[in-house]
C-alpha cells in the first residue's frame, strides 16, 4: 500500500475528532481528492457521517477484532484508487483495552505506519496546550504524532498558541477550527445522533469545509499524508463461497443501522445476495428471503412504530421460529423479545421469538470488548467456537440467553449470554464477520440450504 494516509487522534473523547474529520473529508471531496474514510474501533455512528460526506461506505479498522494482518489488508483494499485515507481515532490516543494501549488509536497508527495528527481542544488553555502536546508526543518514543490541529480556539489567540506549541514541542501546527455552535453534532445515549437524523447536515458539512479551507493548512496535511511509508498487507484468507446467491434480508432503517460495511461485503463475497428492508415501514420480508440479519441500532426510540407494524412482527416471528437462518445483534435481538420499553418506560409488543421484556437500565450494560465462547453448537460454529465481539447498550432484557460465555480481555469478569441453535444467533454482543469468517460462511451456507428447501417445495 502506498496511498497517502493520516490518523486524527485526541487526548480524550469530545475533543473534536469527528468534527475535524468531517470538515476535512468535505473539503477534500470539494477539491476532487477522492478520499476514503475509516474509523478506529467498533463505532458504528461516526462512519455514517463519513459516508454521508464521501458518498461511499466508511470502514472500521479494529485490531481487537481483526488483528494486524487483516487490519492492514482492509486498509489497503479499501484505499485503492483513493487520493487519501483518513482514519478517525477513538477515545484518547493511547486508550485501549483496560488500562493498556492495546487496540488503541496509537496501536492502529503503529500497525499501519500512519502519521498521526493530534486534535487538541484549545478552550481554557494557554501555554498548557504545549504541555499537553509534549506529553502526548513523548509518552511513547514511537508516538507517531507528526502534527497538531487546534479546535475551538479564537482567530486572535491562534497565532500565539501555534508559536508556543511549535517552540516548546517541535511539532508543527496545521491550523485551527474556531468554535462553531451552528455546526455542532448532537449526541444521545450511544453516541452521536445518526447522520440520517441531523437536521441540515449538508449545510453543516459545507460550512465546516469552508471553515477548514480558511483556517486549516490542508495542503500541509496532504503533504504529511503523502509522507506515509509503503505498507505490506497479506491477503485475507476466505472460506469457499457457496453457490446459488441465497438472499439474506438485512434490516436497514432508522431503528436498525449498525453494521460493519466490510462484514456485509464479506457475506456477498461468500455468495450471499443482500437485500435491505425496513421493519418500520415494510409489510413483510423481501420475496425469496433465505436468511435474516437484524443488526443493532435504536429500536427503543421507535418501539411504538415497530409495534404498530404487526404484519412485519408476525412474519419475522414465524420465519425465525420456522428455521430461517438468522443473526440478530443487540438492537436486532431486542426486536425479537416479547416486549420492548421505550424511553418513557411504556412497553410495546415485539416479534416475541424470545420471552424477554426489555427496558432501559439507565446505565451502560456490560460495556466493551469481549471474547465469546460457544457453550452449545449452532449457526456460527460448534461448541467451543471463539469469536471476538463487543457489547454497548443501555437497554437490557430479563432473558438474555446462555448459549455463549462472554469474557472480558485482561480481566476475570465474564457472563453467560445469547441464544444459539442450528439456524439462529441472537444476543447483545456484536461481532465483525471479517473476524469470524468461518461463522460468516456457515451463515451463508445455512441460507443456501434454506434456498434449496424453498426450491424443492415450489
C-alpha positions as CSV (number, residue, x, y, z in Angstrom):
1,X,0.0,0.0,0.0
2,X,1.3,3.4,-0.9
3,X,-1.8,5.5,-0.6
4,X,-1.4,8.8,1.4
5,X,-2.9,8.4,4.9
6,X,-3.5,10.3,8.2
7,X,-4.9,9.3,11.5
8,X,-6.7,12.0,13.6
9,X,-6.4,11.5,17.3
10,X,-7.1,13.4,20.6
11,X,-6.1,13.3,24.3
12,X,-9.7,12.3,25.1
13,X,-13.2,11.9,23.7
14,X,-15.1,15.0,23.0
15,X,-12.1,16.9,21.6
16,X,-13.4,17.4,18.1
17,X,-12.1,14.4,16.1
18,X,-15.4,13.8,14.3
19,X,-15.9,17.5,13.5
20,X,-12.4,17.9,12.0
21,X,-12.7,14.6,10.2
22,X,-16.0,15.7,8.6
23,X,-14.6,19.1,7.8
24,X,-11.5,17.7,6.1
25,X,-13.5,15.0,4.2
26,X,-15.9,17.5,2.8
27,X,-13.1,19.9,1.8
28,X,-11.2,17.0,0.1
29,X,-14.3,16.0,-1.8
30,X,-14.8,19.6,-2.9
31,X,-11.2,19.6,-4.1
32,X,-11.7,16.3,-6.1
33,X,-9.2,14.4,-4.0
34,X,-11.4,11.3,-3.7
35,X,-10.8,10.5,0.0
36,X,-11.7,7.3,1.8
37,X,-12.6,7.2,5.4
38,X,-12.0,4.8,8.3
39,X,-12.9,4.7,12.0
40,X,-10.7,3.2,14.6
41,X,-12.5,0.7,16.9
42,X,-16.1,-0.7,16.9
43,X,-18.0,2.6,16.5
44,X,-21.0,2.4,14.1
45,X,-22.2,6.0,14.1
46,X,-19.1,8.1,13.1
47,X,-18.7,6.1,9.8
48,X,-22.3,7.1,8.9
49,X,-21.2,10.7,9.0
50,X,-18.1,9.9,6.9
51,X,-20.3,8.1,4.3
52,X,-22.7,11.0,4.1
53,X,-19.8,13.2,3.1
54,X,-17.8,11.0,0.7
55,X,-20.8,9.2,-0.8
56,X,-19.3,5.8,-0.1
57,X,-19.2,3.4,2.8
58,X,-16.7,4.2,5.6
59,X,-14.9,1.3,7.1
60,X,-13.9,0.2,10.6
61,X,-10.3,-0.8,11.5
62,X,-10.2,-2.7,14.8
63,X,-7.1,-4.5,16.0
64,X,-9.0,-6.4,18.7
65,X,-11.5,-7.8,16.2
66,X,-9.2,-8.2,13.1
67,X,-5.6,-8.4,14.2
68,X,-2.8,-6.5,12.5
69,X,-2.7,-8.5,9.2
70,X,-6.4,-8.3,8.4
71,X,-6.5,-4.6,9.5
72,X,-3.7,-3.8,7.1
73,X,-5.4,-5.8,4.3
74,X,-8.7,-4.0,4.8
75,X,-7.0,-0.6,4.9
76,X,-5.1,-1.4,1.6
77,X,-8.1,-2.9,-0.1
78,X,-10.5,-0.1,0.7
79,X,-7.9,2.6,-0.1
80,X,-7.2,1.5,-3.7
81,X,-7.7,4.4,-6.2
82,X,-8.2,6.9,-3.3
83,X,-6.4,10.2,-3.0
84,X,-6.1,9.9,0.8
85,X,-7.1,7.6,3.5
86,X,-8.3,9.5,6.6
87,X,-8.6,7.5,9.8
88,X,-10.6,8.9,12.7
89,X,-9.2,7.7,16.1
90,X,-11.2,6.6,19.1
91,X,-11.3,8.0,22.7
92,X,-7.9,9.2,23.9
93,X,-4.9,8.3,21.6
94,X,-3.4,5.8,24.0
95,X,-6.7,4.4,25.4
96,X,-7.1,0.8,24.6
97,X,-8.3,-2.4,26.3
98,X,-8.4,-1.8,30.1
99,X,-5.6,0.5,31.1
100,X,-3.4,-0.7,28.3
101,X,-2.8,0.8,24.8
102,X,-3.7,-2.5,23.1
103,X,-6.2,-1.8,20.2
104,X,-5.9,2.0,20.8
105,X,-5.6,4.6,18.1
106,X,-1.9,4.7,18.8
107,X,-1.7,0.9,18.3
108,X,-3.5,1.3,15.0
109,X,-1.2,4.1,13.8
110,X,1.8,1.9,14.6
111,X,0.3,-1.2,12.9
112,X,-0.5,0.8,9.8
113,X,2.5,3.1,9.8
114,X,0.2,6.1,9.6
115,X,1.2,9.7,10.6
116,X,-1.0,10.9,13.5
117,X,-2.4,14.4,13.8
118,X,-3.4,15.5,17.3
119,X,-6.7,17.3,17.5
120,X,-6.4,19.5,20.6
121,X,-9.3,21.3,22.2
122,X,-7.9,24.8,23.0
123,X,-10.6,26.0,25.3
124,X,-9.4,27.2,28.6
125,X,-5.7,26.6,27.8
126,X,-2.8,28.8,27.0
127,X,0.8,27.5,27.5
128,X,-0.6,24.3,28.9
129,X,-1.6,23.4,25.4
130,X,2.1,23.0,24.6
131,X,2.5,20.8,27.7
132,X,-0.3,18.5,26.6
133,X,1.2,18.2,23.1
134,X,4.6,17.5,24.5
135,X,3.2,14.9,26.9
136,X,1.3,13.1,24.2
137,X,4.2,13.1,21.8
138,X,6.8,11.9,24.4
139,X,4.6,9.4,26.3
140,X,5.9,6.8,23.9
141,X,9.1,7.1,21.8
142,X,7.2,5.9,18.8
143,X,4.1,8.1,19.3
144,X,3.8,8.8,15.6
145,X,2.4,12.3,16.4
146,X,3.5,14.4,13.5
147,X,1.2,17.4,13.7
148,X,-1.5,19.3,15.6
149,X,-4.8,21.0,14.7
150,X,-6.3,23.1,17.3
151,X,-10.1,23.1,17.9
152,X,-12.4,25.7,19.4
153,X,-9.8,28.5,19.6
154,X,-10.3,32.1,18.5
155,X,-8.5,33.6,15.5
156,X,-6.9,36.1,17.8
157,X,-5.3,33.5,20.1
158,X,-4.3,31.0,17.4
159,X,-1.0,32.6,16.2
160,X,0.4,32.9,19.7
161,X,-0.8,29.4,20.6
162,X,0.7,27.9,17.5
163,X,4.1,29.7,18.1
164,X,4.2,28.4,21.7
165,X,3.4,24.8,20.7
166,X,5.9,24.7,17.9
167,X,8.6,26.3,20.0
168,X,8.1,24.1,23.1
169,X,7.4,20.8,21.3
170,X,8.9,20.9,17.8
171,X,5.5,19.6,16.5
172,X,4.1,21.5,13.5
173,X,0.6,23.1,14.0
174,X,-1.6,22.7,10.9
175,X,-4.2,25.3,11.7
176,X,-7.4,25.5,13.7
177,X,-11.1,25.4,13.8
178,X,-12.9,28.1,15.8
179,X,-15.9,27.3,17.9
180,X,-18.9,26.8,15.5
181,X,-22.1,26.1,17.5
182,X,-24.0,26.2,14.3
183,X,-22.2,23.1,13.1
184,X,-22.4,21.1,16.3
185,X,-23.4,17.4,16.1
186,X,-25.9,16.3,18.7
187,X,-25.4,13.2,21.0
188,X,-27.6,10.7,22.6
189,X,-27.1,7.6,24.8
190,X,-25.0,5.5,22.4
191,X,-23.0,8.5,21.0
192,X,-23.8,11.0,18.2
193,X,-27.2,11.2,16.7
194,X,-27.0,9.2,13.5
195,X,-26.3,11.1,10.3
196,X,-29.8,10.5,8.8
197,X,-31.4,12.3,11.8
198,X,-29.3,15.5,11.8
199,X,-31.3,18.5,10.5
200,X,-29.4,20.5,7.9
201,X,-26.5,18.1,7.9
202,X,-25.4,19.0,4.3
203,X,-25.4,22.7,5.2
204,X,-23.3,22.0,8.4
205,X,-20.8,19.9,6.4
206,X,-20.5,22.6,3.7
207,X,-19.9,25.3,6.4
208,X,-17.3,23.1,8.1
209,X,-15.5,22.5,4.8
210,X,-15.4,26.3,4.0
211,X,-14.0,26.9,7.5
212,X,-11.3,24.2,7.1
213,X,-10.2,25.8,3.8
214,X,-9.9,29.2,5.6
215,X,-8.1,28.2,8.8
216,X,-6.6,24.7,8.3
217,X,-3.4,24.0,6.3
218,X,-5.0,21.3,4.1
219,X,-2.1,21.4,1.7
220,X,0.3,20.8,4.5
221,X,-1.8,17.9,5.8
222,X,-1.8,16.4,2.3
223,X,1.9,16.6,2.2
224,X,2.2,14.9,5.6
225,X,-0.2,12.1,4.4
226,X,2.0,11.6,1.3
227,X,5.0,11.0,3.6
228,X,3.5,7.8,5.0
229,X,5.7,4.8,4.1
230,X,4.7,1.9,2.0
231,X,2.8,-0.8,3.8
232,X,2.8,-4.5,3.1
233,X,-0.6,-6.3,3.5
234,X,-1.2,-10.0,3.4
235,X,-4.4,-11.1,1.6
236,X,-7.3,-12.1,3.9
237,X,-7.9,-15.9,3.7
238,X,-11.5,-16.7,2.8
239,X,-13.6,-19.8,3.0
240,X,-15.1,-21.2,-0.2
241,X,-18.1,-19.2,-1.4
242,X,-21.5,-21.0,-1.7
243,X,-23.5,-21.3,-4.9
244,X,-26.9,-20.1,-5.8
245,X,-26.7,-16.5,-4.4
246,X,-29.1,-17.1,-1.4
247,X,-30.9,-13.9,-0.5
248,X,-30.2,-12.5,3.0
249,X,-32.6,-9.8,4.2
250,X,-30.8,-7.0,6.0
251,X,-32.8,-4.7,8.3
252,X,-31.9,-1.1,7.4
253,X,-33.8,2.0,8.6
254,X,-33.7,4.5,11.5
255,X,-34.2,1.7,14.0
256,X,-31.6,-0.7,12.6
257,X,-28.5,0.7,11.1
258,X,-25.4,-0.7,12.9
259,X,-23.4,-2.8,10.5
260,X,-19.8,-3.1,9.6
261,X,-19.5,-2.4,5.8
262,X,-16.7,-4.9,5.4
263,X,-18.7,-7.6,7.2
264,X,-21.6,-7.1,4.8
265,X,-19.2,-7.1,1.8
266,X,-17.7,-10.4,3.1
267,X,-21.2,-12.0,3.1
268,X,-21.5,-11.0,-0.5
269,X,-18.0,-12.4,-1.3
270,X,-19.1,-15.7,0.3
271,X,-22.0,-16.0,-2.1
272,X,-24.9,-14.1,-0.5
273,X,-27.3,-11.6,-2.1
274,X,-28.0,-8.9,0.4
275,X,-31.4,-7.2,0.2
276,X,-32.3,-4.3,2.5
277,X,-35.7,-4.0,4.1
278,X,-37.4,-1.8,6.8
279,X,-39.0,-3.4,9.9
280,X,-40.5,0.1,10.4
281,X,-42.1,0.7,7.0
282,X,-42.3,-2.6,5.0
283,X,-45.2,-5.0,5.2
284,X,-43.1,-8.1,5.3
285,X,-39.7,-9.7,4.5
286,X,-38.4,-9.4,0.9
287,X,-39.6,-12.1,-1.5
288,X,-37.3,-15.1,-1.6
289,X,-35.6,-14.4,1.8
290,X,-33.4,-17.3,2.8
291,X,-31.6,-15.6,5.7
292,X,-32.2,-12.7,8.0
293,X,-29.7,-10.2,9.5
294,X,-31.1,-7.9,12.2
295,X,-28.3,-5.5,13.2
296,X,-28.1,-3.1,16.1
297,X,-29.4,0.4,16.2
298,X,-32.1,2.3,18.2
299,X,-35.2,0.2,18.2
300,X,-36.0,1.6,21.6
301,X,-36.6,5.0,20.0
302,X,-39.1,3.6,17.5
303,X,-40.7,0.9,19.7
304,X,-44.2,2.2,19.1
305,X,-43.8,2.3,15.3
306,X,-42.2,-1.2,15.3
307,X,-45.1,-2.4,17.4
308,X,-47.6,-0.8,15.0
309,X,-46.2,-2.8,12.1
310,X,-47.9,-6.0,13.2
311,X,-47.6,-7.8,9.9
312,X,-43.8,-7.5,9.9
313,X,-43.5,-8.6,13.5
314,X,-45.7,-11.7,12.9
315,X,-43.8,-12.7,9.7
316,X,-40.4,-12.3,11.4
317,X,-41.6,-14.4,14.4
318,X,-42.9,-17.1,12.1
319,X,-39.8,-17.1,10.0
320,X,-37.3,-17.3,12.8
321,X,-39.3,-19.9,14.7
322,X,-39.7,-21.8,11.5
323,X,-35.9,-22.1,11.0
324,X,-35.0,-19.1,8.8
325,X,-31.2,-18.7,9.3
326,X,-31.0,-15.5,11.5
327,X,-28.3,-13.3,13.0
328,X,-29.7,-10.7,15.5
329,X,-27.3,-8.4,17.3
330,X,-28.2,-6.1,20.2
331,X,-31.0,-3.9,18.8
332,X,-32.0,-6.8,16.5
333,X,-32.1,-9.1,19.5
334,X,-34.3,-6.6,21.3
335,X,-36.7,-6.7,18.4
336,X,-37.1,-10.5,18.9
337,X,-38.0,-10.2,22.5
338,X,-41.6,-10.3,23.8
339,X,-41.8,-6.6,24.7
340,X,-39.6,-3.5,24.4
341,X,-40.0,-0.4,26.6
342,X,-39.4,3.0,25.0
343,X,-37.6,5.9,26.6
344,X,-40.6,6.8,28.7
345,X,-41.0,3.2,30.1
346,X,-44.0,2.3,28.0
347,X,-43.9,-1.4,26.9
348,X,-44.6,-2.3,23.3
349,X,-45.0,-5.8,21.7
350,X,-42.2,-7.0,19.6
351,X,-41.7,-10.2,17.5
352,X,-42.0,-12.5,20.5
353,X,-39.4,-15.0,19.5
354,X,-38.0,-14.9,23.0
355,X,-39.9,-14.4,26.3
356,X,-37.8,-11.4,27.5
357,X,-39.1,-8.0,28.4
358,X,-36.5,-5.3,27.5
359,X,-36.2,-2.0,29.3
360,X,-33.8,0.9,30.0
361,X,-31.4,0.2,32.9
362,X,-30.2,3.8,33.0
363,X,-26.5,2.8,32.5
364,X,-24.3,1.1,30.0
365,X,-24.6,-2.7,30.4
366,X,-21.6,-5.0,30.0
367,X,-19.7,-2.4,28.0
368,X,-16.7,-3.1,25.9
369,X,-14.7,-5.8,24.1
370,X,-15.4,-9.5,24.9
371,X,-14.5,-12.9,23.6
372,X,-17.5,-15.2,23.0
373,X,-17.1,-18.9,23.5
374,X,-20.0,-21.1,22.3
375,X,-21.3,-23.4,25.0
376,X,-23.6,-25.1,22.5
377,X,-23.1,-25.7,18.8
378,X,-25.2,-23.8,16.3
379,X,-25.3,-21.5,13.4
380,X,-22.0,-19.8,14.0
381,X,-20.0,-22.9,14.9
382,X,-19.6,-25.9,17.1
383,X,-19.3,-25.8,20.9
384,X,-16.0,-24.2,21.8
385,X,-16.1,-21.7,18.9
386,X,-14.5,-18.4,19.9
387,X,-15.5,-15.0,18.4
388,X,-14.2,-11.5,19.3
389,X,-17.1,-9.3,20.0
390,X,-18.3,-6.2,21.9
391,X,-21.3,-5.0,23.9
392,X,-22.6,-1.5,24.2
393,X,-26.2,-0.9,25.4
394,X,-28.4,0.8,27.9
395,X,-31.5,-1.4,27.4
396,X,-31.4,-5.0,28.8
397,X,-33.7,-8.0,29.0
398,X,-34.7,-10.4,31.7
399,X,-34.0,-13.3,29.3
400,X,-30.5,-12.6,27.7
401,X,-29.8,-16.3,26.9
402,X,-26.9,-18.5,28.0
403,X,-25.6,-20.3,24.9
404,X,-22.3,-18.4,25.0
405,X,-19.8,-17.4,27.6
406,X,-18.5,-13.8,27.3
407,X,-15.2,-12.9,28.9
408,X,-13.6,-9.5,29.1
409,X,-10.0,-9.3,27.9
410,X,-7.3,-8.7,30.6
411,X,-10.0,-9.4,33.2
412,X,-11.6,-12.3,35.1
413,X,-15.0,-10.9,34.5
414,X,-17.5,-12.9,32.4
415,X,-21.1,-13.8,31.9
416,X,-23.5,-16.0,30.0
417,X,-25.4,-14.6,27.1
418,X,-27.1,-15.1,23.7
419,X,-29.1,-17.8,22.0
420,X,-27.6,-20.4,19.6
421,X,-29.4,-23.0,17.5
422,X,-28.5,-24.6,14.1
423,X,-30.4,-21.7,12.5
424,X,-30.0,-18.8,14.9
425,X,-27.6,-16.5,16.7
426,X,-29.3,-13.8,18.8
427,X,-27.9,-11.8,21.7
428,X,-26.5,-8.4,22.8
429,X,-22.9,-9.0,21.6
430,X,-22.0,-7.5,18.2
431,X,-19.2,-9.1,16.1
432,X,-17.4,-8.4,12.8
433,X,-17.8,-11.1,10.2
434,X,-14.3,-10.4,8.9
435,X,-13.1,-11.5,12.4
436,X,-15.4,-14.6,12.2
437,X,-15.1,-15.7,8.6
438,X,-16.0,-19.3,9.3
439,X,-19.2,-18.2,11.1
440,X,-20.0,-15.9,8.1
441,X,-19.6,-18.9,5.7
442,X,-21.8,-21.0,7.9
443,X,-24.5,-18.3,7.9
444,X,-24.4,-18.1,4.1
445,X,-24.3,-21.9,3.7
446,X,-27.4,-22.2,6.0
447,X,-29.2,-19.6,3.8
448,X,-28.3,-21.7,0.8
449,X,-29.8,-24.8,2.4
450,X,-32.9,-22.8,3.1
451,X,-33.0,-21.8,-0.5
452,X,-32.7,-25.4,-1.6
453,X,-35.7,-26.3,0.6
454,X,-37.7,-23.4,-0.8
455,X,-36.9,-24.5,-4.3
456,X,-37.9,-28.1,-3.5
457,X,-41.3,-27.0,-2.3
458,X,-42.0,-24.7,-5.2
